[in-house]
């Protein structure tokens, strides 16, 4: 493929099949869509769409070439804009599918499509009492729409093969039928319409409908989608596929956390691969395990620590790691942070076991290798470290801050400029996709210290438990 054919691909995930569609395919699809009207109508239509009108004779010669010659130099943005305008006037399924594939950023993988089709084998009748060919036309509108006489189709045609293998011989499963009809290759919008069709109340109702929705959701949520009830027909639920609330774009690469005494002395081991290390490794930790978009569990961090420290058992690793993190919390001298950390693990670890998300303390979100003193009056990054971070499934990242007086004052004097800087940084985090929750230190009024010993009272524990119970409910996490 020539690079000039791809054009501007900003905003499209180039790892997806759709992103590899050459723009010349889009030009050709637009030209074919505009071949539908009569040749004598085309100049006026072209002018209405913002194209050079030309002559009727030129259009009579070849409608397709007539259009192609006028959009030869259009870039991606202009082609997509034109395609949308064409689709407002003319129904053209291939063009609609191509536009959908180019503009759809989040996708269900082929693995998930295959798993979804296998799951559909569990139902007895694919589309219940409704017409099979009409339903299958969702996938193959050009070949299967409005088939008046299914018996008339010969075996080599798609309709003929369906009649032979799915009805007569009964040697195609639901999965094989849908694959033959193009369910693995069709546009994602069509694939989603197929799943929604399977759950229409006219197709199935009651327990069968609910069970199939639950089965499909187990697979869809892996790729960040789910079937949700959006209405009802005759008191039966109607399902639509929606994107699960998206988190931060991009995949996490580094996790620098649990700083104790001084700022981590970072350096690149391999700047090209973004491999980093810490000169003062005893004062902070770098998690070098896999960080995908599916979150980070406490058990995963503990196992990483066990391997790193060469400990014999997971129990030893959990105890040792917890004390190491606790040390970083105590170094902050924040009773609120200690109450948050201590209450979280004491209350939720027994409840959630291996499913417990890791509450990671003292995490560097930004990093400036120079100190505040070295920067003087020209700070590059005003806030570099977060009190706590949770990495949940679907790239959801949750920041928790416990605000003491230093966040908004100097001594006993309120400083509006400090508060303004804080809320400015909060906006940037939220716009970047992070969830941010702030607690006031005064909310943990019964946390107290006596020397190195810190106690956390029932009020502080209740504040933490209530918050996380509601957080888990929001993100549909069982606790």
C-alpha positions as CSV (number, residue, x, y, z in Angstrom):
1,X,0.0,0.0,0.0
2,X,1.3,3.4,-0.9
3,X,1.7,5.7,2.1
4,X,0.0,8.5,0.1
5,X,-3.1,6.3,-0.2
6,X,-3.5,6.1,3.6
7,X,-3.5,9.8,4.0
8,X,-4.0,11.5,7.4
9,X,-4.7,8.7,9.9
10,X,-4.8,10.9,13.0
11,X,-7.5,9.8,15.4
12,X,-7.7,6.2,14.0
13,X,-6.1,3.3,15.8
14,X,-3.7,1.9,13.2
15,X,-3.7,-1.5,14.9
16,X,-7.3,-2.2,13.8
17,X,-8.3,-3.7,10.5
18,X,-10.4,-0.7,9.6
19,X,-7.4,1.7,9.9
20,X,-5.7,-0.2,7.1
21,X,-8.4,0.6,4.6
22,X,-6.7,2.5,1.7
23,X,-8.4,5.8,0.9
24,X,-8.6,4.7,-2.7
25,X,-11.1,2.1,-1.6
26,X,-13.2,4.9,-0.1
27,X,-13.0,6.9,-3.3
28,X,-14.1,3.9,-5.3
29,X,-17.0,3.2,-2.9
30,X,-18.2,6.8,-3.2
31,X,-17.9,6.7,-7.0
32,X,-20.0,3.5,-7.1
33,X,-22.6,4.9,-4.7
34,X,-23.0,8.0,-7.0
35,X,-23.4,5.7,-10.0
36,X,-27.0,5.0,-8.8
37,X,-28.7,8.1,-10.3
38,X,-29.2,8.6,-14.0
39,X,-26.3,10.0,-15.9
40,X,-28.2,13.2,-16.8
41,X,-28.9,13.8,-13.1
42,X,-25.2,13.4,-12.0
43,X,-23.9,16.9,-12.9
44,X,-26.5,18.6,-10.7
45,X,-26.0,16.1,-7.9
46,X,-22.2,16.6,-8.1
47,X,-22.6,20.4,-7.9
48,X,-24.9,20.1,-4.9
49,X,-22.3,17.9,-3.1
50,X,-19.6,20.5,-3.8
51,X,-18.0,18.8,-6.7
52,X,-17.2,20.3,-10.1
53,X,-20.4,19.7,-12.2
54,X,-18.9,18.9,-15.6
55,X,-21.1,17.9,-18.6
56,X,-23.8,15.3,-19.1
57,X,-21.7,13.7,-21.9
58,X,-18.9,13.1,-19.5
59,X,-21.3,11.5,-17.1
60,X,-22.9,9.3,-19.9
61,X,-19.4,8.1,-20.8
62,X,-18.8,6.6,-17.2
63,X,-20.5,7.7,-14.1
64,X,-17.9,6.1,-11.9
65,X,-15.0,7.7,-13.6
66,X,-16.9,11.0,-13.6
67,X,-17.0,11.0,-9.8
68,X,-13.5,9.6,-9.3
69,X,-11.9,12.3,-11.4
70,X,-13.4,14.9,-9.1
71,X,-12.3,13.4,-5.8
72,X,-8.9,12.1,-6.8
73,X,-7.0,14.5,-4.6
74,X,-9.4,14.5,-1.6
75,X,-7.8,13.7,1.7
76,X,-9.4,11.5,4.4
77,X,-11.4,14.3,6.1
78,X,-12.9,15.5,2.8
79,X,-13.7,12.0,1.6
80,X,-15.4,11.1,4.9
81,X,-17.4,14.3,4.8
82,X,-18.5,13.7,1.2
83,X,-19.3,10.0,2.1
84,X,-21.7,11.2,4.9
85,X,-23.4,13.6,2.5
86,X,-23.8,10.9,-0.2
87,X,-25.3,8.5,2.4
88,X,-27.9,11.2,3.3
89,X,-29.2,11.1,-0.2
90,X,-28.6,7.5,-1.4
91,X,-28.8,4.2,0.4
92,X,-25.6,2.3,-0.2
93,X,-24.6,-0.5,2.3
94,X,-21.0,-1.0,1.1
95,X,-20.2,2.7,1.5
96,X,-22.0,2.8,4.9
97,X,-20.0,-0.2,6.1
98,X,-16.7,1.3,4.9
99,X,-17.3,4.6,6.6
100,X,-18.3,2.8,9.8
101,X,-15.1,0.7,9.8
102,X,-12.8,3.7,9.1
103,X,-14.4,5.8,11.8
104,X,-14.9,3.2,14.5
105,X,-12.1,3.5,17.0
106,X,-13.0,0.8,19.6
107,X,-13.4,-2.7,18.4
108,X,-14.4,-6.2,19.3
109,X,-11.5,-8.5,18.3
110,X,-11.8,-11.5,16.0
111,X,-11.1,-13.7,19.0
112,X,-14.2,-12.3,20.7
113,X,-16.3,-12.5,17.6
114,X,-15.5,-16.2,17.3
115,X,-16.3,-16.7,21.0
116,X,-19.6,-14.8,20.7
117,X,-20.6,-17.0,17.7
118,X,-19.7,-20.1,19.6
119,X,-21.8,-18.9,22.5
120,X,-24.8,-18.5,20.2
121,X,-24.7,-22.2,19.5
122,X,-26.4,-22.6,22.9
123,X,-29.8,-21.4,21.7
124,X,-32.3,-23.8,20.2
125,X,-33.7,-21.7,17.4
126,X,-31.4,-18.9,16.1
127,X,-34.0,-16.3,15.4
128,X,-37.0,-17.9,17.0
129,X,-40.1,-17.7,14.8
130,X,-38.9,-14.8,12.7
131,X,-37.7,-15.2,9.1
132,X,-34.1,-16.5,9.0
133,X,-33.2,-14.8,5.7
134,X,-34.6,-11.5,6.7
135,X,-32.5,-11.6,9.9
136,X,-29.4,-12.8,8.1
137,X,-29.7,-9.8,5.7
138,X,-28.3,-7.7,8.6
139,X,-24.9,-9.3,7.8
140,X,-25.3,-9.7,4.0
141,X,-27.8,-7.1,2.8
142,X,-26.7,-7.4,-0.9
143,X,-27.1,-11.2,-1.1
144,X,-29.9,-11.9,1.4
145,X,-32.3,-9.0,1.4
146,X,-35.8,-9.5,0.2
147,X,-35.5,-13.1,-1.0
148,X,-39.0,-13.9,-2.3
149,X,-38.5,-17.6,-3.0
150,X,-35.8,-19.4,-1.1
151,X,-36.5,-22.7,-2.9
152,X,-35.6,-21.1,-6.2
153,X,-31.9,-20.6,-5.3
154,X,-29.4,-23.1,-6.6
155,X,-26.8,-24.7,-4.3
156,X,-23.8,-22.6,-5.4
157,X,-25.5,-19.4,-4.2
158,X,-25.3,-18.4,-0.5
159,X,-29.0,-18.8,-0.1
160,X,-28.8,-22.2,-1.8
161,X,-26.0,-23.4,0.5
162,X,-27.9,-22.2,3.5
163,X,-31.0,-24.2,2.4
164,X,-28.8,-27.3,1.7
165,X,-26.6,-27.3,4.9
166,X,-28.7,-25.5,7.5
167,X,-32.2,-26.8,6.7
168,X,-32.0,-29.9,4.6
169,X,-28.8,-31.7,5.8
170,X,-28.7,-29.9,9.2
171,X,-24.9,-30.1,9.2
172,X,-24.2,-26.4,9.9
173,X,-24.3,-25.1,13.5
174,X,-25.6,-21.6,14.2
175,X,-21.9,-20.6,14.4
176,X,-21.1,-22.1,11.0
177,X,-24.1,-20.5,9.4
178,X,-23.2,-17.0,10.6
179,X,-19.6,-17.4,9.6
180,X,-20.7,-18.4,6.1
181,X,-22.8,-15.3,6.0
182,X,-19.8,-13.1,6.8
183,X,-20.2,-12.5,10.6
184,X,-16.4,-12.6,11.1
185,X,-15.7,-10.0,8.3
186,X,-18.7,-7.7,8.3
187,X,-18.6,-4.2,9.7
188,X,-18.8,-4.0,13.5
189,X,-22.0,-2.0,13.3
190,X,-23.6,-4.9,11.5
191,X,-22.2,-7.5,13.9
192,X,-23.6,-5.5,16.8
193,X,-27.0,-5.3,15.0
194,X,-26.9,-9.1,14.7
195,X,-26.4,-9.6,18.4
196,X,-29.1,-7.1,19.2
197,X,-31.5,-8.9,16.8
198,X,-30.9,-12.2,18.6
199,X,-32.2,-10.5,21.8
200,X,-35.2,-8.8,20.3
201,X,-38.4,-9.7,22.3
202,X,-40.0,-11.0,19.1
203,X,-37.1,-13.5,18.8
204,X,-36.7,-14.6,22.4
205,X,-38.1,-13.6,25.8
206,X,-37.9,-14.4,29.5
207,X,-35.2,-16.5,30.9
208,X,-33.8,-17.5,27.5
209,X,-33.4,-13.8,26.6
210,X,-31.8,-12.9,29.9
211,X,-29.4,-15.9,29.9
212,X,-28.2,-15.2,26.4
213,X,-27.6,-11.5,27.2
214,X,-25.6,-12.5,30.3
215,X,-23.5,-15.0,28.2
216,X,-22.7,-12.6,25.5
217,X,-21.8,-9.8,28.0
218,X,-19.2,-12.1,29.6
219,X,-17.4,-11.9,26.2
220,X,-18.2,-8.4,25.1
221,X,-16.9,-6.8,28.3
222,X,-13.4,-8.1,27.6
223,X,-13.2,-5.6,24.7
224,X,-15.1,-2.8,26.5
225,X,-18.7,-3.3,25.4
226,X,-21.8,-4.6,26.9
227,X,-25.5,-5.2,26.2
228,X,-27.7,-2.9,28.2
229,X,-31.5,-2.6,28.5
230,X,-32.5,0.6,26.8
231,X,-36.3,0.2,26.6
232,X,-39.1,-2.4,26.5
233,X,-41.6,-3.9,24.1
234,X,-44.8,-5.3,25.6
235,X,-43.0,-5.3,29.0
236,X,-40.1,-7.3,27.6
237,X,-36.6,-5.7,27.7
238,X,-34.9,-4.3,24.5
239,X,-31.1,-4.6,24.5
240,X,-28.5,-2.4,22.8
241,X,-24.7,-2.6,22.8
242,X,-22.9,0.3,24.4
243,X,-19.3,1.1,25.0
244,X,-18.3,0.6,28.6
245,X,-17.3,3.9,30.1
246,X,-13.8,4.4,28.7
247,X,-10.8,5.3,30.8
248,X,-7.5,6.7,29.9
249,X,-6.4,6.3,26.3
250,X,-3.1,4.4,25.7
251,X,-1.6,1.6,27.7
252,X,0.4,2.0,30.9
253,X,4.1,1.5,30.6
254,X,5.7,2.4,33.9
255,X,4.6,2.4,37.5
256,X,6.8,4.3,39.9
257,X,5.5,4.2,43.4
258,X,6.0,3.9,47.2
259,X,8.6,6.6,47.5
260,X,9.9,6.8,51.1
261,X,12.5,9.5,51.8
262,X,13.7,11.2,48.6
263,X,12.6,11.8,45.1
264,X,13.5,8.8,42.8
265,X,16.7,9.2,40.9
266,X,15.4,8.0,37.5
267,X,17.5,7.2,34.5
268,X,16.9,5.4,31.2
269,X,18.5,2.0,30.7
270,X,17.2,2.0,27.1
271,X,15.6,5.3,26.0
272,X,14.4,3.8,22.8
273,X,12.4,1.1,24.6
274,X,11.5,3.4,27.5
275,X,13.2,1.1,30.0
276,X,13.9,3.0,33.2
277,X,15.7,2.3,36.5
278,X,16.1,4.1,39.8
279,X,19.6,5.1,41.2
280,X,18.3,5.2,44.8
281,X,16.3,2.0,44.4
282,X,15.7,1.6,48.1
283,X,13.6,4.8,48.2
284,X,11.0,3.9,45.5
285,X,9.8,1.0,43.5
286,X,9.3,0.4,39.8
287,X,6.8,-2.3,38.8
288,X,8.3,-3.9,35.7
289,X,5.6,-6.6,35.2
290,X,3.0,-6.4,32.4
291,X,0.7,-3.4,32.5
292,X,-2.2,-3.8,30.2
293,X,-5.6,-2.1,30.1
294,X,-7.2,-4.8,32.3
295,X,-6.1,-3.3,35.6
296,X,-3.7,-4.3,38.4
297,X,-4.7,-6.6,41.2
298,X,-3.2,-6.9,44.7
299,X,-2.3,-10.5,44.1
300,X,-0.4,-9.6,41.0
301,X,1.7,-7.0,42.8
302,X,2.3,-9.4,45.6
303,X,3.5,-12.1,43.2
304,X,5.8,-9.6,41.6
305,X,7.2,-8.7,45.0
306,X,7.7,-12.3,45.9
307,X,9.7,-13.0,42.8
308,X,11.7,-9.7,43.1
309,X,12.6,-10.4,46.8
310,X,13.1,-14.2,46.3
311,X,10.5,-15.0,49.1
312,X,9.3,-18.5,49.6
313,X,5.6,-18.1,49.9
314,X,2.8,-15.7,48.9
315,X,2.0,-15.2,52.6
316,X,5.5,-14.0,53.3
317,X,5.4,-11.8,50.2
318,X,2.1,-10.2,51.2
319,X,3.3,-9.4,54.7
320,X,6.6,-8.0,53.5
321,X,5.1,-6.0,50.7
322,X,2.4,-4.5,52.9
323,X,4.9,-3.3,55.4
324,X,7.0,-1.8,52.6
325,X,4.1,0.2,51.3
326,X,3.1,1.1,54.8
327,X,6.5,2.6,55.3
328,X,6.0,4.9,52.3
329,X,2.6,6.0,53.8
330,X,4.1,6.7,57.2
331,X,6.8,8.8,55.5
332,X,4.2,11.3,54.4
333,X,3.2,11.9,58.0
334,X,-0.5,12.1,56.8
335,X,-2.9,10.4,59.2
336,X,-5.6,10.6,56.5
337,X,-3.5,8.7,54.0
338,X,-2.6,6.1,56.6
339,X,-6.3,5.7,57.5
340,X,-7.2,5.3,53.8
341,X,-4.5,2.7,53.2
342,X,-5.0,0.7,56.4
343,X,-8.8,0.6,56.2
344,X,-8.8,-0.4,52.5
345,X,-6.6,-3.5,53.0
346,X,-8.0,-4.5,56.4
347,X,-11.7,-4.2,55.2
348,X,-11.6,-5.3,51.6
349,X,-8.8,-7.9,51.4
350,X,-10.9,-10.5,53.3
351,X,-14.0,-9.7,51.3
352,X,-12.5,-9.7,47.8
353,X,-9.5,-12.0,48.0
354,X,-7.7,-12.5,44.7
355,X,-10.1,-10.0,43.0
356,X,-8.9,-7.1,45.1
357,X,-7.6,-4.2,43.0
358,X,-4.3,-2.9,44.3
359,X,-4.5,0.5,46.1
360,X,-1.0,1.8,45.1
361,X,0.4,4.6,47.3
362,X,2.7,7.5,46.3
363,X,2.5,7.0,42.6
364,X,4.4,9.3,40.2
365,X,2.0,10.5,37.4
366,X,4.4,13.2,36.2
367,X,8.2,13.3,36.7
368,X,10.6,16.2,36.5
369,X,14.2,15.0,37.0
370,X,15.0,18.4,38.5
371,X,14.0,19.5,42.0
372,X,11.7,22.3,42.9
373,X,14.7,24.2,44.2
374,X,16.5,23.8,40.9
375,X,13.5,25.0,38.9
376,X,13.0,28.0,41.1
377,X,10.2,30.3,39.8
378,X,9.8,28.3,36.6
379,X,8.3,24.9,37.6
380,X,7.6,22.5,34.7
381,X,5.3,20.2,36.6
382,X,3.5,21.6,39.7
383,X,2.2,18.2,40.9
384,X,4.1,15.0,40.2
385,X,3.0,12.5,42.7
386,X,-0.5,11.1,43.6
387,X,-1.5,9.9,47.0
388,X,-3.1,6.7,45.7
389,X,-3.9,5.1,42.3
390,X,-6.2,2.3,41.3
391,X,-5.9,0.6,37.9
392,X,-9.1,-1.1,37.0
393,X,-10.3,-3.0,33.9
394,X,-10.9,-1.1,30.6
395,X,-8.0,1.3,31.4
396,X,-10.0,3.0,34.1
397,X,-7.5,4.9,36.4
398,X,-8.7,6.3,39.7
399,X,-6.7,8.9,41.6
400,X,-7.4,9.4,45.3
401,X,-6.0,12.4,47.1
402,X,-6.1,13.2,50.8
403,X,-5.8,16.9,51.2
404,X,-4.1,18.4,54.2
405,X,-3.7,22.1,54.9
406,X,-0.6,22.3,52.6
407,X,-2.8,21.9,49.6
408,X,-4.5,25.3,50.0
409,X,-2.6,27.3,52.5
410,X,0.8,28.4,53.9
411,X,0.8,28.1,57.6
412,X,-2.6,29.5,58.8
413,X,-3.0,31.7,55.8
414,X,-5.2,30.6,52.9
415,X,-3.5,31.0,49.5
416,X,-6.0,31.2,46.6
417,X,-3.2,30.7,44.1
418,X,-2.3,27.3,45.5
419,X,-5.9,26.2,45.4
420,X,-6.2,27.5,41.8
421,X,-3.1,25.5,40.8
422,X,-4.6,22.4,42.3
423,X,-8.0,22.6,40.6
424,X,-6.2,23.4,37.3
425,X,-4.3,20.1,37.6
426,X,-7.5,18.3,38.5
427,X,-9.1,19.5,35.3
428,X,-6.2,18.2,33.3
429,X,-6.4,14.8,34.9
430,X,-10.2,14.5,34.4
431,X,-10.0,15.6,30.8
432,X,-7.2,13.0,30.3
433,X,-9.7,10.3,31.3
434,X,-8.7,9.9,35.0
435,X,-11.3,9.7,37.8
436,X,-10.3,11.9,40.7
437,X,-11.6,11.8,44.2
438,X,-10.5,14.1,47.0
439,X,-10.8,13.7,50.8
440,X,-10.2,16.3,53.4
441,X,-7.8,15.3,56.1
442,X,-10.5,16.4,58.7
443,X,-12.7,13.5,57.5
444,X,-10.3,11.1,59.3
445,X,-10.6,12.9,62.7
446,X,-10.2,9.7,64.8
447,X,-6.9,8.7,63.3
448,X,-4.2,9.4,65.8
449,X,-0.5,8.7,66.2
450,X,1.7,8.1,69.3
451,X,5.3,7.8,68.2
452,X,5.5,5.2,65.4
453,X,2.1,3.7,66.3
454,X,-0.9,4.9,64.4
455,X,-4.5,4.0,65.3
456,X,-7.5,4.3,63.0
457,X,-10.9,4.8,64.6
458,X,-14.4,3.6,63.5
459,X,-15.4,6.9,61.9
460,X,-12.4,6.9,59.6
461,X,-12.9,3.3,58.7
462,X,-16.6,4.0,57.9
463,X,-15.6,6.9,55.6
464,X,-13.3,4.6,53.6
465,X,-15.7,1.6,53.5
466,X,-18.6,3.7,52.3
467,X,-16.5,5.3,49.5
468,X,-15.2,2.0,48.1
469,X,-18.6,0.3,48.4
470,X,-20.0,3.0,46.2
471,X,-17.0,3.0,43.9
472,X,-17.3,-0.8,43.3
473,X,-21.0,-0.3,42.7
474,X,-20.3,2.4,40.1
475,X,-17.9,0.2,38.2
476,X,-19.9,-3.0,38.7
477,X,-17.2,-4.7,40.8
478,X,-18.3,-7.4,43.2
479,X,-17.1,-6.7,46.8
